[in-house]
Amino acid sequence: MNNYGFVKVAAGVPTISVADCNHNAQQIITLMQEASAKGVKIIAFPELSLTGCTCGDLFLQPLLHKSAEQALMQIVEASADLSLVAVVGLPLKVGSFLYNCAAVLSQGMLIGIVPKSHISHSSERNELRYFSSGGNVAAEEIEVAGFTVPFGMDLSFAIDGVQFAVEIGEDATAPIPPSTLQSAYGAKLILNPMAKAIEVGGYEYLSSLIVAHSRRCTTAYITAMAGFGESSTDLAYGGGAMIVENGHTLAYASHHSLDKQLIIADVDTQLLEYRRLLNNIAGCNIELPDYRRFDIFSPIDAPEQEVNFDRDVDPMPFVPSVNAERAARCKEVFETQCLGLAKRLRHTSCKSAVIGISGGLDSTLALLVVAKSFDMLGLDRKGITGVTMPGFGTTDRTYQNAVTLIKELGVTFREIPIAKACHQHFEDIGLPEGDHSVTYENAQARERTQILMDVANMTGGMVIGTGDMSELALGWATYNGDQMSMYGVNASVPKTLVRQIVNWAAATEENAKVQKALIDVVDTPVSPELLPATESGDIAQKTEDLVGPYELHDFFIYNFLRQGFTPSKILFLAEHAFNGVYDHATIVKWLKIFFRRFFAQQFKRSAMPDGPKVGSVGLSPRGDWQMPSDASAKAWLTECEILN
């Protein structure tokens, strides 16, 4: 079964009893069994979870050391029937020194012991009173719980080929955390058994640190924190756990809980690998230690489990789901567009801009950007010429919205109908009357572009392009028609986000007429309006009926360009994201069209005008997506064919 690079990981927080190692072992075993039943491959438990992290001077007692080792043996034995790796914290005496350690175990075997390096000297637990740093240990192998196992910070592990490493507690806060070097060595998963007492703001600070570290190292970071049951003599512990992937929190547990906790998430190791290739992590020129790697494999004869997919898949990756975040995203993107255009206007000493206004989403957003850019530069909006060019498919609804926006925003209004010129052109080239083929459509788009270019020459201005990134990806633009301009302000804004920005602009607009028009633009079906309207005057040509829903295509764009996923993996994710919205056959149909059009239409993107990049995905041939116009789509389309 293809798991598409997903590895199910977990963090477990048992309810412990301080210094009762047998009780704690049973709590850990119960969580291991629960996790294994859910298909988990690797699980982390808190720092010193076998004894408790608040044992104080009991850490110096030989009997506690012996009890911890016996309890570890119980856990190793219990793991024999479980197809997972567990990381368990315990104190361990090696030679004349006591170390705060994490034991890595799997399938009845103790694989290795990793000591903590950065021993805390804070008043919280005063670890220096008991533990030595494992940063420079000389031992390579030690005897523990009946096993001869590797010992040291130079240990790296892998489960079914997926490399992971372990650091403990404050190791993560060191100037150079051990996981930084482990990540450069190839570890995609970092597990951190941790003990953090509750203090105001402390959990939020730690969470932000882990999120940032995960993004910086392009890793998945799994941490489990000491929970309820630890001594409350001077401190309180309530658990807490996080699973973070490349800066995105996939799952978390409460840090104010009285009960045991188990969080599970599917980590995407293929995504991490792609991001590392993209960012050239391997070329960071860090001098790495000589790590010892130990590989662990799931049993070959293990029965295949039906397990849940423990991951939320966002159907709108370009649009934040939280209202406040969405508004902030819209504002930031809009202002970035304005800054890009303002720079181009100032650089060219241009005080005039020409833009075609159709009453649709894209031209509306572009008009708003141009108006704001002129305001930023202190230019008179009358220097903007808004041109409406009604044609064969223009409806009264879009026409009225276009006229309202041009006039109410205070820009210069021009109306230049194109029907007469197009009829003359059809006669000149011999296009039969009533022929509504692609020639009929594209001739209108090119006529409009010619008008805009010529008006720009008359006014000494530049033509502002309106096409968005989704249209560019699909090649849904007429070459040397609406594909061409002097600066494309929407070039890296996907259609789903265009709609949200216009909606955001409506919510912040003070002019009631403009606001009403913007709201209606958002509600209008997307259409090039190149075919005659229906008898009732409605739009006859709806883009999403022809090329597919833009919410699907934007999902495809993000996961293909940003994540580097294959068609089969995109389908797998789309079926989770759009469950109950689109069925399998529908998604496959539009996925095929996406890949066919994306490859075939690269020549249009190779000749696209300048435009500001506003997000993590862009199609500019100069700095973002650099693909030859003649690249074959065969491999991607072949995979699409077997998805039916």
Secondary structure in CASP SS format (residue, H / E / C, confidence):
PFRMAT SS
TARGET T0000
AUTHOR 0000-0000-0000
METHOD secondary structure of the structure
MODEL  1
M C 1.00
N C 1.00
N C 1.00
Y C 1.00
G C 1.00
F E 1.00
V E 1.00
K E 1.00
V E 1.00
A E 1.00
A E 1.00
G E 1.00
V E 1.00
P C 1.00
T C 1.00
I C 1.00
S C 1.00
V C 1.00
A C 1.00
D C 1.00
C H 1.00
N H 1.00
H H 1.00
N H 1.00
A H 1.00
Q H 1.00
Q H 1.00
I H 1.00
I H 1.00
T H 1.00
L H 1.00
M H 1.00
Q H 1.00
E H 1.00
A H 1.00
S H 1.00
A H 1.00
K C 1.00
G C 1.00
V C 1.00
K C 1.00
I E 1.00
I E 1.00
A E 1.00
F C 1.00
P C 1.00
E C 1.00
L C 1.00
S C 1.00
L C 1.00
T C 1.00
G C 1.00
C C 1.00
T C 1.00
C C 1.00
G H 1.00
D H 1.00
L H 1.00
F H 1.00
L H 1.00
Q C 1.00
P H 1.00
L H 1.00
L H 1.00
H H 1.00
K H 1.00
S H 1.00
A H 1.00
E H 1.00
Q H 1.00
A H 1.00
L H 1.00
M H 1.00
Q H 1.00
I H 1.00
V H 1.00
E H 1.00
A H 1.00
S H 1.00
A H 1.00
D H 1.00
L C 1.00
S C 1.00
L C 1.00
V E 1.00
A E 1.00
V E 1.00
V E 1.00
G E 1.00
L E 1.00
P E 1.00
L E 1.00
K E 1.00
V E 1.00
G C 1.00
S C 1.00
F E 1.00
L E 1.00
Y E 1.00
N E 1.00
C E 1.00
A E 1.00
A E 1.00
V E 1.00
L E 1.00
S E 1.00
Q C 1.00
G C 1.00
M E 1.00
L E 1.00
I E 1.00
G E 1.00
I E 1.00
V E 1.00
P E 1.00
K C 1.00
S C 1.00
H C 1.00
I C 1.00
S C 1.00
H C 1.00
S C 1.00
S C 1.00
E C 1.00
R C 1.00
N C 1.00
E H 1.00
L H 1.00
R H 1.00
Y C 1.00
F C 1.00
S C 1.00
S C 1.00
G C 1.00
G C 1.00
N C 1.00
V C 1.00
A C 1.00
A C 1.00
E C 1.00
E E 1.00
I E 1.00
E E 1.00
V E 1.00
A C 1.00
G C 1.00
F E 1.00
T E 1.00
V E 1.00
P E 1.00
F E 1.00
G C 1.00
M C 1.00
D C 1.00
L E 1.00
S E 1.00
F E 1.00
A E 1.00
I E 1.00
D C 1.00
G C 1.00
V E 1.00
Q E 1.00
F E 1.00
A E 1.00
V E 1.00
E C 1.00
I C 1.00
G H 1.00
E H 1.00
D H 1.00
A H 1.00
T H 1.00
A C 1.00
P C 1.00
I C 1.00
P C 1.00
P H 1.00
S H 1.00
T H 1.00
L H 1.00
Q H 1.00
S H 1.00
A H 1.00
Y H 1.00
G C 1.00
A C 1.00
K C 1.00
L E 1.00
I E 1.00
L E 1.00
N E 1.00
P E 1.00
M E 1.00
A C 1.00
K C 1.00
A C 1.00
I C 1.00
E C 1.00
V C 1.00
G C 1.00
G H 1.00
Y H 1.00
E H 1.00
Y H 1.00
L H 1.00
S H 1.00
S H 1.00
L H 1.00
I H 1.00
V H 1.00
A H 1.00
H H 1.00
S H 1.00
R H 1.00
R H 1.00
C H 1.00
T C 1.00
T C 1.00
A E 1.00
Y E 1.00
I E 1.00
T E 1.00
A E 1.00
M E 1.00
A C 1.00
G C 1.00
F C 1.00
G C 1.00
E C 1.00
S C 1.00
S C 1.00
T C 1.00
D C 1.00
L C 1.00
A C 1.00
Y C 1.00
G C 1.00
G C 1.00
G C 1.00
A E 1.00
M E 1.00
I E 1.00
V E 1.00
E E 1.00
N C 1.00
G C 1.00
H E 1.00
T E 1.00
L E 1.00
A E 1.00
Y E 1.00
A E 1.00
S C 1.00
H C 1.00
H C 1.00
S C 1.00
L C 1.00
D C 1.00
K C 1.00
Q E 1.00
L E 1.00
I E 1.00
I E 1.00
A E 1.00
D E 1.00
V E 1.00
D E 1.00
T H 1.00
Q H 1.00
L H 1.00
L H 1.00
E H 1.00
Y H 1.00
R H 1.00
R H 1.00
L H 1.00
L H 1.00
N H 1.00
N C 1.00
I H 1.00
A H 1.00
G H 1.00
C C 1.00
N C 1.00
I C 1.00
E C 1.00
L C 1.00
P C 1.00
D C 1.00
Y C 1.00
R E 1.00
R E 1.00
F E 1.00
D E 1.00
I E 1.00
F C 1.00
S C 1.00
P C 1.00
I C 1.00
D C 1.00
A C 1.00
P C 1.00
E C 1.00
Q C 1.00
E C 1.00
V C 1.00
N C 1.00
F C 1.00
D C 1.00
R C 1.00
D C 1.00
V C 1.00
D C 1.00
P C 1.00
M C 1.00
P C 1.00
F C 1.00
V C 1.00
P C 1.00
S C 1.00
V C 1.00
N H 1.00
A H 1.00
E H 1.00
R H 1.00
A H 1.00
A H 1.00
R H 1.00
C H 1.00
K H 1.00
E H 1.00
V H 1.00
F H 1.00
E H 1.00
T H 1.00
Q H 1.00
C H 1.00
L H 1.00
G H 1.00
L H 1.00
A H 1.00
K H 1.00
R H 1.00
L H 1.00
R H 1.00
H H 1.00
T C 1.00
S C 1.00
C C 1.00
K C 1.00
S C 1.00
A E 1.00
V E 1.00
I E 1.00
G E 1.00
I C 1.00
S C 1.00
G C 1.00
G C 1.00
L H 1.00
D H 1.00
S H 1.00
T H 1.00
L H 1.00
A H 1.00
L H 1.00
L H 1.00
V H 1.00
V H 1.00
A H 1.00
K H 1.00
S H 1.00
F H 1.00
D H 1.00
M H 1.00
L H 1.00
G C 1.00
L C 1.00
D C 1.00
R H 1.00
K H 1.00
G H 1.00
I E 1.00
T E 1.00
G E 1.00
V E 1.00
T E 1.00
M C 1.00
P C 1.00
G C 1.00
F C 1.00
G C 1.00
T C 1.00
T C 1.00
D H 1.00
R H 1.00
T H 1.00
Y H 1.00
Q H 1.00
N H 1.00
A H 1.00
V H 1.00
T H 1.00
L H 1.00
I H 1.00
K H 1.00
E H 1.00
L C 1.00
G C 1.00
V C 1.00
T E 1.00
F E 1.00
R E 1.00
E E 1.00
I C 1.00
P C 1.00
I C 1.00
A H 1.00
K H 1.00
A H 1.00
C H 1.00
H H 1.00
Q H 1.00
H H 1.00
F H 1.00
E H 1.00
D H 1.00
I H 1.00
G C 1.00
L C 1.00
P C 1.00
E C 1.00
G C 1.00
D C 1.00
H C 1.00
S C 1.00
V H 1.00
T H 1.00
Y H 1.00
E H 1.00
N H 1.00
A H 1.00
Q H 1.00
A H 1.00
R H 1.00
E H 1.00
R H 1.00
T H 1.00
Q H 1.00
I H 1.00
L H 1.00
M H 1.00
D H 1.00
V H 1.00
A H 1.00
N H 1.00
M H 1.00
T H 1.00
G C 1.00
G C 1.00
M E 1.00
V E 1.00
I E 1.00
G E 1.00
T C 1.00
G C 1.00
D C 1.00
M H 1.00
S H 1.00
E H 1.00
L H 1.00
A H 1.00
L H 1.00
G C 1.00
W C 1.00
A C 1.00
T C 1.00
Y C 1.00
N C 1.00
G C 1.00
D C 1.00
Q C 1.00
M C 1.00
S C 1.00
M C 1.00
Y E 1.00
G E 1.00
V C 1.00
N C 1.00
A C 1.00
S C 1.00
V C 1.00
P C 1.00
K H 1.00
T H 1.00
L H 1.00
V H 1.00
R H 1.00
Q H 1.00
I H 1.00
V H 1.00
N H 1.00
W H 1.00
A H 1.00
A H 1.00
A H 1.00
T H 1.00
E C 1.00
E C 1.00
N C 1.00
A H 1.00
K H 1.00
V H 1.00
Q H 1.00
K H 1.00
A H 1.00
L H 1.00
I H 1.00
D H 1.00
V H 1.00
V H 1.00
D H 1.00
T C 1.00
P C 1.00
V C 1.00
S C 1.00
P C 1.00
E C 1.00
L C 1.00
L C 1.00
P C 1.00
A C 1.00
T C 1.00
E C 1.00
S C 1.00
G C 1.00
D C 1.00
I C 1.00
A C 1.00
Q C 1.00
K C 1.00
T H 1.00
E H 1.00
D H 1.00
L H 1.00
V H 1.00
G C 1.00
P C 1.00
Y H 1.00
E H 1.00
L H 1.00
H H 1.00
D H 1.00
F H 1.00
F H 1.00
I H 1.00
Y H 1.00
N H 1.00
F H 1.00
L H 1.00
R H 1.00
Q C 1.00
G C 1.00
F C 1.00
T C 1.00
P H 1.00
S H 1.00
K H 1.00
I H 1.00
L H 1.00
F H 1.00
L H 1.00
A H 1.00
E H 1.00
H H 1.00
A H 1.00
F C 1.00
N C 1.00
G C 1.00
V C 1.00
Y C 1.00
D C 1.00
H H 1.00
A H 1.00
T H 1.00
I H 1.00
V H 1.00
K H 1.00
W H 1.00
L H 1.00
K H 1.00
I H 1.00
F H 1.00
F H 1.00
R H 1.00
R H 1.00
F H 1.00
F H 1.00
A H 1.00
Q C 1.00
Q H 1.00
F H 1.00
K H 1.00
R H 1.00
S H 1.00
A C 1.00
M C 1.00
P C 1.00
D C 1.00
G C 1.00
P C 1.00
K C 1.00
V C 1.00
G C 1.00
S C 1.00
V C 1.00
G C 1.00
L C 1.00
S C 1.00
P C 1.00
R C 1.00
G C 1.00
D C 1.00
W C 1.00
Q C 1.00
M C 1.00
P C 1.00
S C 1.00
D C 1.00
A C 1.00
S C 1.00
A C 1.00
K H 1.00
A H 1.00
W H 1.00
L H 1.00
T H 1.00
E H 1.00
C H 1.00
E H 1.00
I C 1.00
L C 1.00
N C 1.00
END
